[in-house]
Amino acid sequence: MQYQQVKARQLQRVIQSIPTSDGGGVKLRRSLGQSGFTRLDPFLMLDEFSSENPNDYIAGFPDHPHRGFETVTYMLDGHMLHQDHLGNQGNLKSGGAQWMTAGRGIIHSEIPQQESGRMRGFQLWINLPANEKMKPASYLDIQPDEIPLVHLANAGSLKVIAGTAVLDGKSVAGPIQGLTTAPLFIDVHLSAGESFSQSITEGHNAFVYPYEGKVLIGANSGQQLLEPQSVGVLSEGDFVEVSAAETPASFLILAAKPLLEPIVQYGPFVMNTREEIDQAIADYQNGQLV
């Protein structure tokens, strides 16, 4: 009888985030999406915003269009209001998320509903396959109590935003399921020295993003250090093991099925050909994007 050997994923490449701004001048750090060379199919972009200075975020993200992909906003601290042309309105508060499928087109805004205090969170862009890029737009407002929270053996915990985490043989499903790219999106908090292992579907691209504290990728003598505010792209394998270094650590683990399709991007439009981008621009200018 033959047994398949389980293989741990290792740290393959590191993408350091860089300071930039977007929307009405919101200051943030961008890791994935700095250029076409810093994507990880199907992930197009990852931004982290974090400030206690209202001047860094108060202008928010006024009305702007999207076509051809999905945007995910996950809020750690703060309060923003989402509004779009479909009539959707959602209050994104600490611990909540919103999952927006732009499809053929959506025009929306995200405006802070606070004038002071900490605003911190992430925005992730996930590509859509060619046959879904022109489907109707949709929006899902995910409240904090709809995101499963699991306490680990020591002082750690994790939240499952998308996909399913497996802990000690028990499956924990997040609110986002059934997408073509089958994304896994979990937020993990570990005490100093604590370790966490997560299975990842074979063939899916995956990365770790520490946002507080340093982490070690791998087990025993093969551990590799990953600094905060950096994307750690993982090699192929069946699972990843992450440990907090000398201090507590918080990090995102994301994985998804690659689409293996051409990507042509022009700002908020992500399509497969230049002609499709030209059409998106014309549709927006003619009021026909949606």
C-alpha positions in Angstrom: 0.0 0.0 0.0 1.3 3.5 -0.9 0.8 6.5 1.4 0.9 10.0 0.1 3.4 12.1 2.0 2.0 15.3 3.5 4.2 18.3 2.5 4.5 21.6 4.4 4.5 24.8 2.4 7.6 27.0 2.8 8.3 30.7 2.4 9.0 31.1 -1.3 9.0 34.9 -1.9 8.5 38.1 0.2 6.8 41.2 -1.1 7.3 44.2 1.2 4.4 46.6 1.5 5.0 50.2 0.4 3.4 53.4 1.7 0.9 55.0 -0.8 -2.5 56.6 -0.8 -5.8 56.0 -2.6 -9.4 57.3 -2.8 -9.6 60.8 -1.3 -6.1 60.5 0.0 -6.4 57.7 2.5 -2.9 56.7 3.6 -2.2 52.9 3.4 0.4 50.3 2.7 0.2 48.2 -0.5 1.8 44.8 -0.8 0.1 42.8 -3.6 -0.7 45.0 -6.5 2.2 47.4 -6.5 2.7 46.3 -10.1 1.8 43.4 -12.4 4.8 41.5 -11.0 3.4 41.6 -7.4 0.1 39.8 -8.0 -0.6 36.3 -6.9 -3.3 34.8 -9.2 -6.2 35.3 -8.5 -5.2 37.9 -5.8 -4.8 41.3 -7.5 -4.2 43.6 -4.6 -3.9 43.8 -0.8 -3.9 47.1 1.1 -3.6 47.7 4.8 -4.8 51.0 6.3 -4.1 51.9 9.9 -4.0 55.3 11.6 -5.3 57.2 14.6 -4.9 60.5 12.7 -8.2 61.4 11.0 -6.3 63.4 8.4 -5.0 60.0 7.1 -8.4 58.6 6.4 -11.2 61.2 6.8 -11.7 61.7 3.1 -12.4 58.0 2.6 -13.1 56.6 -0.9 -15.7 58.8 -2.7 -17.8 57.4 -5.6 -15.6 55.3 -8.0 -16.3 52.4 -10.4 -15.2 48.8 -10.6 -15.5 46.0 -13.2 -14.3 42.5 -13.5 -13.3 41.4 -10.0 -14.3 41.2 -6.3 -13.4 43.6 -3.5 -13.2 42.5 0.1 -13.0 44.9 3.0 -12.2 43.6 6.4 -12.3 46.0 9.3 -10.3 45.6 12.5 -11.1 49.0 14.0 -13.4 51.8 12.9 -16.6 52.5 11.1 -17.2 53.1 7.4 -20.4 53.5 5.4 -20.7 51.7 2.0 -23.2 52.9 -0.6 -23.5 51.9 -4.2 -25.6 52.5 -7.3 -27.7 49.3 -6.6 -29.1 51.0 -3.5 -27.0 48.9 -1.1 -25.9 50.6 2.1 -23.8 48.8 4.7 -22.2 50.0 8.0 -18.7 48.4 8.1 -17.7 48.3 11.8 -14.9 46.7 13.8 -14.7 43.0 13.2 -17.0 43.1 10.2 -16.5 42.6 6.5 -18.0 43.4 3.1 -17.8 41.2 0.0 -18.5 43.0 -3.2 -18.7 41.4 -6.6 -18.2 44.2 -9.2 -19.1 41.9 -12.2 -20.1 44.0 -15.2 -19.9 47.2 -13.1 -20.6 48.9 -9.8 -20.2 52.5 -8.6 -19.7 52.8 -4.9 -18.2 54.8 -2.0 -16.8 54.0 1.4 -16.8 57.0 3.7 -15.6 57.0 7.4 -18.3 57.6 9.9 -15.9 58.8 12.6 -14.0 62.0 13.0 -11.4 60.6 15.5 -10.0 57.3 16.8 -8.3 54.4 15.1 -9.2 53.3 11.6 -7.6 50.0 10.7 -8.4 47.2 8.2 -7.7 45.6 4.8 -8.9 45.7 1.3 -8.3 42.7 -0.9 -9.0 42.4 -4.7 -9.7 38.9 -6.1 -10.0 38.4 -9.8 -13.1 36.9 -11.5 -12.8 34.3 -14.3 -13.5 35.5 -17.8 -17.0 34.0 -17.9 -18.0 35.8 -14.7 -16.6 39.3 -15.4 -19.8 40.6 -16.9 -22.3 39.0 -14.5 -24.5 41.3 -12.4 -22.9 43.1 -9.5 -23.7 42.0 -6.0 -22.9 43.0 -2.4 -22.8 41.2 0.9 -22.6 43.0 4.3 -21.0 40.6 6.8 -21.6 41.5 10.5 -19.0 40.7 13.1 -21.2 38.0 14.7 -21.5 36.2 11.3 -17.8 35.6 11.3 -16.9 32.4 13.3 -14.4 33.0 16.1 -12.5 29.9 17.4 -10.3 29.9 20.4 -7.1 27.8 20.1 -5.5 25.5 22.6 -3.4 28.3 24.2 -4.2 32.0 24.2 -4.7 32.2 20.4 -7.8 32.6 18.3 -8.8 32.8 14.7 -11.7 34.2 12.6 -12.9 32.6 9.3 -14.1 35.1 6.8 -14.1 32.9 3.7 -13.6 29.2 3.0 -13.3 26.5 5.7 -10.6 26.1 8.4 -10.0 22.6 9.8 -9.0 22.4 13.5 -8.4 19.1 15.2 -10.5 17.4 12.6 -13.4 19.9 13.0 -14.4 22.1 10.1 -15.2 25.8 10.7 -16.9 27.4 7.7 -16.8 31.1 7.1 -19.8 33.1 5.6 -18.3 33.2 2.1 -18.5 29.8 0.3 -19.0 28.4 -3.2 -17.0 30.9 -5.3 -15.1 29.7 -8.4 -11.8 30.7 -6.9 -12.7 28.9 -3.6 -10.9 31.5 -1.4 -9.7 30.8 2.1 -9.4 34.0 4.3 -8.6 33.6 7.9 -7.3 36.0 10.6 -5.1 34.4 13.2 -3.9 35.7 16.6 -1.2 33.8 18.5 0.6 34.3 21.8 4.4 34.4 21.8 5.8 31.0 20.8 2.4 29.6 19.9 2.0 27.7 16.6 -0.9 27.2 14.2 -1.3 24.8 11.3 -3.7 25.1 8.4 -4.4 22.8 5.5 -4.4 24.4 2.0 -5.8 22.9 -1.1 -3.2 21.4 -3.4 -2.6 23.7 -6.4 -4.0 26.8 -4.7 -1.8 29.9 -4.4 -1.4 31.0 -0.8 0.3 33.7 1.3 0.7 34.9 4.9 0.5 38.5 5.9 1.6 39.4 9.4 0.2 42.8 10.6 1.3 42.6 14.2 4.5 40.9 15.3 6.9 38.6 13.5 6.1 35.1 12.5 8.0 32.0 11.6 6.9 29.9 8.5 7.6 26.2 8.7 8.5 23.8 11.5 11.6 23.1 13.6 14.9 23.8 11.9 13.3 24.8 8.6 11.5 27.9 10.0 11.8 31.2 8.1 11.2 34.6 9.6 8.6 36.9 8.0 8.4 40.5 9.2 5.1 42.4 9.6 3.5 44.3 6.7 5.0 41.8 4.2 3.3 39.2 2.0 5.0 35.9 2.4 4.2 33.9 -0.8 4.1 30.2 0.0 5.5 27.3 -2.0 3.4 24.3 -3.1 2.3 21.9 -0.3 -0.6 20.5 1.7 -0.5 22.8 4.7 1.3 25.7 6.3 2.6 26.0 9.9 3.0 29.5 11.3 4.4 30.4 14.7 4.6 33.7 16.6 8.2 34.7 17.2 9.3 36.3 20.5 6.1 38.4 20.9 2.4 37.8 20.1 1.5 38.0 16.4 -1.6 38.6 14.3 -1.6 37.6 10.6 -3.8 36.8 7.7 -3.7 33.5 5.7 -5.2 33.6 2.2 -5.4 31.0 -0.5 -7.4 30.6 -3.7 -7.5 28.7 -6.9 -5.5 30.4 -9.7 -7.4 31.3 -12.8 -4.5 31.1 -15.2 -6.0 33.7 -17.5 -4.5 36.9 -19.0 -4.9 40.0 -16.9 -5.2 43.5 -18.3 -5.8 46.2 -15.7 -6.6 49.9 -16.0 -7.1 51.3 -12.5 -10.4 50.0 -11.2 -11.1 47.8 -14.3 -9.6 44.3 -14.6 -10.4 42.4 -17.7 -8.7 39.8 -20.1 -8.0 42.0 -23.1 -7.2 45.6 -24.0 -10.4 45.8 -26.0 -12.5 44.8 -22.9 -10.7 47.6 -21.0 -11.5 50.1 -23.7 -15.1 49.0 -23.6 -15.2 49.4 -19.8 -13.8 52.9 -20.1 -16.3 53.8 -22.8 -19.2 52.3 -20.8 -18.2 54.4 -17.8 -17.9 57.6 -19.7 -21.3 56.9 -21.4 -23.0 56.0 -18.2 -23.4 52.4 -19.3 -20.9 50.7 -17.0 -23.7 49.1 -14.9 
